[in-house]
Amino acid sequence: MEVFEAEFRQLEEALRRLRHDSNAKAVFLIDKNGQHIAAAGETEDFDSTSLASLTAGNVAATDGLAKLIGEREFSVLFHEGQRDHIHISIVARRAILLVIFDERSSLGLVRLRVKRASAELEKVFDTMTEKSTRGGADGAAEPSPFSEITDEDIDALFSE
């Protein structure tokens, strides 16, 4: 998924608002391949790379469980711990929204705020998709940094 600067700022702002409105500790946006996209809140308390990877694995495993019982997917997952809780949801079938919260919030509040934030994030993803299909932020295709490299250049590089 190609992320443009303006949309990245919109994603970050939506995550900050979600963290604040849900009184969560941290909020992470992760792509379905386990790559960290953006975050808000007390993110330094967590290993975001591992968190993103394990969350994507959790969603993939849960998708397998859903298919076994005849469901298309489980769009929301919740894990309750002694101190901290995790709410995981799929956004626009493209990304994973992970909210970490504690006793300062409640599952009901998180679910309510995630629903609103998901709609906002989906609009941003739609804009990014539109820009990608048009070929960049201004509609003009951005040249690849590798477009000038020929097969002969590659052969020459490896034959030396």
C-alpha positions, 0 to 999 in steps of 0.5 A: 500500500502506497502512503502519501505524505498528506494522507499519512498525516491524516492517518496519524491525526485520526489515530491521535484522536482515537487514542484521546477519545477512547482514553487508550494507552496506544493505537497502532495501524498495521498493514495485513503483512505485519508492517507498522504504518502509523501509531499514537500514544504511549508507543515507546512502551512497546516493540512496535515491529514485533507487535505489528508482526504478531498482530498480523499473524493473530489476524491471519490465524483468526481468519483461518478459524473463521473459514473453518466455521463458515465465516468470511472473517472475524472483523473484531478481536479482543484480548483481555489481560490482567492490566492491559487489553487489546482490541483489534479490528480490520479497517477497510479490509486493508489494514489492522487497527490495534488499540491497547487500553487499560482500566482508564477505558472500557471495551464499550468506549473503545468499540464505539470510538473505533467504529467512528475512527474506522470510517475516517481511516477508510476514507483516507485509504480510499483517497490513497487508492485513488491517488495510486491509480492516478499515479501519484499525489499530483496525478503524474506518474513518479519515475522509479529511481530504477527506471534508468537502469538497463539489463546491460547495466545489471549484467555489467555490475555482476560480471565484474 
